[in-house]
Amino acid sequence: MAQLWKLPVVFIIENNQYAMGTSVKRSHSDTHLYRRGAAFGIPGMEVDGMDVLAVREAARQAVDHARGGEGPYILEMKTYRYRGHSMSDPAKYRTREEVDDVREHNDPLKRCEARIFENNYADEAALKEIDKELKAIVKEAADFSLESPEPAASELFTDILAEAS
């Protein structure tokens, strides 16, 4: 429907390389999941979801496509999850070495921090100050949420575009 009606929507596939406990390589004949839109005429691309600048550029292209009246677009964000799928998932389907390697060589925060230092945008002290400010903002929001009363049941469908019948 999105392609048929040329809806201005960007679909994001977060591909963390594993389903519940099976690698994408073992469960899909075509591991480029964004290609699934091709059957419907929906273009897309694969993006290094661990690279903030690559994500920004891909998002810009996808949004320009959608806002330009060309219909939907699919972005497959290739990323990685460091832990199991849930509390009951011990993640025994991959090795500790694999997880450590990704964390050491491809962690998005470390990559972004390295770019900041390489380009002299900020030093470690400035980043620590930003981190401190962000933690304060998050704590304030969490405290507000915990201290606020539960919303009334009448608010359940407020600001919803459509309701189930």
C-alpha positions as CSV (number, residue, x, y, z in Angstrom):
1,M,0.0,0.0,0.0
2,A,2.8,2.4,0.8
3,Q,4.3,2.1,-2.7
4,L,0.9,2.0,-4.4
5,W,-0.1,5.3,-2.7
6,K,3.4,6.7,-2.8
7,L,3.4,7.3,0.9
8,P,6.3,9.4,2.2
9,V,7.6,6.9,4.7
10,V,11.0,5.5,5.5
11,F,11.0,1.9,6.8
12,I,14.0,0.9,9.0
13,I,15.1,-2.7,9.3
14,E,17.4,-3.1,12.3
15,N,19.5,-6.0,11.3
16,N,21.6,-7.0,14.3
17,Q,22.8,-10.2,12.5
18,Y,20.7,-12.5,14.6
19,A,17.1,-13.4,14.9
20,M,16.0,-14.9,18.3
21,G,19.0,-17.3,18.3
22,T,19.9,-17.9,14.7
23,S,22.2,-15.9,12.5
24,V,20.7,-14.2,9.5
25,K,23.2,-16.1,7.3
26,R,21.7,-19.4,8.5
27,S,18.1,-18.4,8.1
28,H,17.9,-16.3,4.9
29,S,19.0,-17.1,1.4
30,D,19.4,-13.4,0.7
31,T,20.9,-11.6,3.7
32,H,20.4,-8.2,2.2
33,L,17.0,-7.6,3.9
34,Y,16.3,-4.2,2.3
35,R,15.9,-6.0,-1.1
36,R,12.6,-7.4,0.1
37,G,11.0,-4.2,-0.9
38,A,12.0,-4.7,-4.6
39,A,9.1,-7.0,-5.3
40,F,6.8,-4.0,-4.5
41,G,9.0,-1.5,-6.3
42,I,10.3,0.0,-3.0
43,P,13.9,1.1,-3.3
44,G,16.3,0.8,-0.4
45,M,19.9,0.4,0.7
46,E,22.0,-1.3,3.3
47,V,23.7,1.0,5.8
48,D,26.5,0.5,8.3
49,G,24.3,1.1,11.4
50,M,27.4,1.2,13.5
51,D,28.6,4.4,11.8
52,V,26.7,7.5,12.8
53,L,27.8,9.5,9.7
54,A,26.8,6.7,7.4
55,V,23.4,6.6,9.1
56,R,23.0,10.3,8.8
57,E,23.8,10.4,5.1
58,A,21.5,7.4,4.3
59,A,18.7,8.9,6.3
60,R,19.1,12.2,4.4
61,Q,18.8,10.3,1.1
62,A,15.8,8.3,2.2
63,V,14.0,11.3,3.6
64,D,14.7,13.3,0.5
65,H,13.3,10.4,-1.6
66,A,10.1,10.2,0.5
67,R,9.6,14.0,0.8
68,G,10.2,14.3,-2.9
69,G,7.0,12.5,-3.7
70,E,8.8,9.3,-4.8
71,G,7.1,7.1,-2.2
72,P,8.6,4.8,0.5
73,Y,12.2,3.8,1.0
74,I,13.8,1.0,3.1
75,L,17.0,1.4,5.1
76,E,18.5,-1.7,6.4
77,M,20.7,-0.8,9.4
78,K,23.4,-3.4,9.8
79,T,24.2,-3.4,13.5
80,Y,25.1,-5.8,16.2
81,R,23.7,-6.6,19.6
82,Y,26.2,-7.4,22.4
83,R,23.8,-9.4,24.5
84,G,21.2,-12.1,24.0
85,H,17.8,-11.5,22.6
86,S,16.1,-11.5,26.0
87,M,16.8,-12.3,29.6
88,S,16.4,-16.0,28.9
89,D,18.8,-16.0,25.9
90,P,22.4,-17.0,27.0
91,A,23.6,-16.2,23.4
92,K,25.5,-19.5,23.1
93,Y,25.1,-19.4,19.3
94,R,28.1,-17.0,19.1
95,T,31.5,-16.9,20.7
96,R,32.8,-14.4,23.3
97,E,35.6,-13.6,20.9
98,E,33.1,-12.5,18.2
99,V,31.3,-10.2,20.6
100,D,34.6,-8.8,21.9
101,D,35.9,-8.2,18.4
102,V,32.8,-6.2,17.4
103,R,32.9,-4.2,20.7
104,E,36.6,-3.5,20.2
105,H,36.7,-2.7,16.5
106,N,33.3,-1.6,15.5
107,D,31.5,0.0,18.5
108,P,29.6,3.1,17.2
109,L,30.3,5.2,20.3
110,K,34.1,4.4,20.2
111,R,34.1,5.1,16.4
112,C,32.3,8.5,16.9
113,E,34.6,9.4,19.8
114,A,37.7,8.6,17.7
115,R,36.4,10.9,14.9
116,I,35.8,13.7,17.4
117,F,39.4,13.4,18.7
118,E,40.9,13.0,15.2
119,N,39.2,16.1,14.0
120,N,39.9,18.1,17.2
121,Y,36.2,18.8,17.7
122,A,36.5,18.2,21.4
123,D,38.8,16.8,24.0
124,E,38.1,14.1,26.6
125,A,37.2,16.7,29.3
126,A,34.6,18.3,27.0
127,L,33.1,14.9,26.3
128,K,32.9,14.0,30.0
129,E,31.1,17.3,30.6
130,I,28.6,16.5,27.9
131,D,28.1,13.0,29.3
132,K,27.5,14.5,32.8
133,E,24.9,17.0,31.4
134,L,23.1,14.2,29.5
135,K,23.0,11.9,32.6
136,A,21.4,14.8,34.5
137,I,18.8,15.3,31.8
138,V,18.0,11.5,31.7
139,K,17.8,11.4,35.5
140,E,15.4,14.4,35.6
141,A,13.2,12.8,33.0
142,A,13.2,9.4,34.8
143,D,12.4,11.1,38.2
144,F,9.6,13.0,36.6
145,S,8.2,9.8,35.1
146,L,8.4,7.9,38.4
147,E,6.9,10.7,40.4
148,S,4.0,11.4,38.0
149,P,0.6,9.8,38.6
150,E,-0.5,7.1,36.2
151,P,-2.7,8.5,33.4
152,A,-6.4,8.0,33.5
153,A,-7.8,5.1,31.4
154,S,-9.6,7.7,29.3
155,E,-6.2,8.8,28.0
156,L,-5.5,5.4,26.5
157,F,-6.5,6.3,23.0
158,T,-5.5,10.0,23.1
159,D,-3.5,11.1,20.1
160,I,-4.0,7.8,18.2
161,L,-4.8,8.2,14.6
162,A,-6.9,5.0,14.4
163,E,-8.5,2.7,16.9
164,A,-9.0,-1.0,16.6
165,S,-12.7,-1.8,16.1
